[in-house]
Amino acid sequence: MRLSELHPIFYYTRIEQKRLFRFLANLIARKRFATHKELSTTFPYTCKKHQSLLKRKLGNSDPKLQENKIINLKIATSEIDDVIIKPGETFSFWQLVGKTTEAKGYIEGMQLAMGEVKTGIGGGICQLANLLYWMALHTPLIVTERHHHSFDPFPDSGRTLPFGSGASVFYNYIDLRFYNPTSQSFQIKVWVTFKRRYFC
C-alpha cells in the first residue's frame, strides 16, 4: 500500500509535491509555450474538424453533473480558442487553462480519481483534452505528453471516439502537450454550441 492511500492528507500532500515539481521542471526546461491569440483572424485552411456530444447517458451519474460540465467546458474553451501554435512552440493544456477554481467560475463536475467517479471543481474538462488530442493526431504536430484514463466507468453510450483515444488531465502535472516541429503556425478553434456539442 502506498503512503498516499493511508490518509487523505498524504494524498493531497503528494499532489502538491507533484505540482511543485512540474512548475520547477517548466522553469528549468524553458520551453516556448503557445500563448498568443489572434481573435480577429481565422486561418484559411483546416487540418481536421470534429464534434463531441456534451450530454449522453453515463451509467447512473447525476445529470446535473453534465450540465455543470458544460459550464466548465465553456470557461476552458474560452482560454484555448484562437491560440496560435507557432513553429518551435509547445501547446500545453494547463499553461492555457490554468487552475480550475471557483473564482474563475468553475463549478462541481464529474472527475475520475483514484479509480473512482468523484466530483470536483472544474470536473468534466477532460472531454476537451480528449478532443484536442484527437485533433492533434491528424496534424503534423507531435504529441509530447499524453496520459490515458486509467479506467472506463461507463458503457459506450453515444461515444464517437474509442475509449483508448482519450487524454486525462489533472492540474498541472498530468498535462496534454504537443509540439510544432514545422515552419508553419497552427491555430486552434474550439467552441460550445447551443445544441450541446462542442467543436474543434
N, C-alpha and C positions, 0 to 999 in steps of 0.2 A: 504494500500500500504506500502510495506517495504521501509526502507530508501535506500537500495541498488538499488531500482527501480527509484528513483528520478533523479539521475545523475550518469553518468559512474564513477566519482571519488569515490563515495560511494561504488559502486560495487567492484572496484579494491582494495579499502582500506579494504573491508571486506574479500576479497580473501587473501590478505597479512596477515591479522589478523589470519585467519584460518590456513594458512601455518605455522605461528609462533607457534600457539597453538599445531599443530601436531608435530613440531620439539621439543618443550618442553615436550610433552607427551612421545615421543620416548626416550628422555633423562631420564625422571623420571621412566618409565617402565623398562628400562634396558633389553629389550628383546634381545635374541640372534638371529640376523638376518642371514639368509643364504647368504654368500658372496663367499665362497670357490668354486673354479672351478678346475676340473681335465680335462684339454684339451686333453690329450692323452689317456684318459680312457672312455670307454662306458660301462655302467653297463650291465650285461649279460641278465637280464630279463626285459620284457616290461609289464607295467601295462595297458597302453592304448595308441593307436595311433589314430590320427585324422588329417585331412587336411581341409584347408579352401580356397575357391576361393578368389583371391585378386581383381579380376575385374568382375563386374556384373552391370547390369543396375540399377541405383539408381535414380529413378524419372527423373528430368530434370537437375541433377547436372552435372557440368563440368567434362568431362572425364579426364582432366588434373589433377584434384584433386586426382583421383585414382592412376594415375602414381606417383604423389607426395607421396601418402600414402605408396606405395611400397618402395620408398626410405626411408621414415621414419621407416617403419617396419624392413627393413634390419639393420638399426642402432640399433633399440631397441632390436631385436632378438640377435644381437651380444653381448649385455650386459647380456642377460639371458641364452643363450645357454651354456650348460655344468655345470650350477650351481648345487651344491650338497646341499640337504636339510638334514642335519644331525639330529639325534634324539634330540628333545627338541628345534630345531631351527624353526624360522618362515620365510616363504618366503614373501617378500614384493615387489610388482611390482616397486614401486618408489625408494626403497632403492637400487635396482639394476640399473634401467634405469636412475634415476636422472632427473633433469630438462631438458626438451627438448628445446634446444637453437640452434640458427643459428651457433654458434661457434662449436657445435658438428656435424654440417652437416644437421640438421633437416630443413625442408622447409614447406611452407604453405600447409596445408591439411584440410580435412573436419572435423569439430567438431560440436557436439551438445551442445549448451549452451543457457540457459535462454529460453528454449522452441523453439529454432530456429536452423536451419542449418547455421553454420558460417564457416569461415576459420581461421586458426591459425597455428603458428609454431608447428610442431610435430603432426598435425591433422591426425587422422586415426589409431593411435596405440591402440585404444580401441578394435580393432579387435584381437589384440594379447592377450589382457586381457580376451576377450570372450573365446578364445581357451584355455588359461591356466586354467580358471575357470572350463570349461567343462572337461578338463583332470583331474583336482584335484578331481572332483566329483566321478571319477572312481578309486580312490585310497583310502588308509586308512587315508590320510591327512585330517585334519579338517579345513574347511574354517572358518576363524575367522572374516574376513571383506570382504564384497562384496556389491556393490551398483549397482542396475539395472538402465538402461537408463530410463529417465522419459517419453519418448515418442518415437514412431517409425515413422519417417518421410517418409519411403519408402515402397513400396509394397514388398511382398515376392517373389523377382525375384532371383532364383538360391540360395536361402538360404538353408543351410544344417543343421542349428540348429534353434530351435524356438526362437522368439524374447525374451521371458522371461528368456532365459538361458544366456543372455549377462551379461557383467560386465563393468560398466562405471568406468573410471579412470580420475582423474584431479589432476595434481601435486599440492601438495603432500598429501593433506588431504582427497581426495577420492581415496582410495587405494584398491588393491586386495591383501589379505593376507591369507595364510594357514599355519597351524602348524603341525609339525611332532610329534605325540604322541607315535610313535613306537620305537622299538630298532634298526630299520633298517634305512639306508640312502636312499634317493631318488635322482635321477638325472633328470634334465630337458634337453631334446634335442629339439631344435626348429630351423627351418631354412626356408629360402625363396628359391624357385626353379625358373628356367627359364620358367617353364610352368605357371607362375603367380599363384602359390599356395604356401602356407606355411604349414609346418608340425610340429607336436609335438609328 
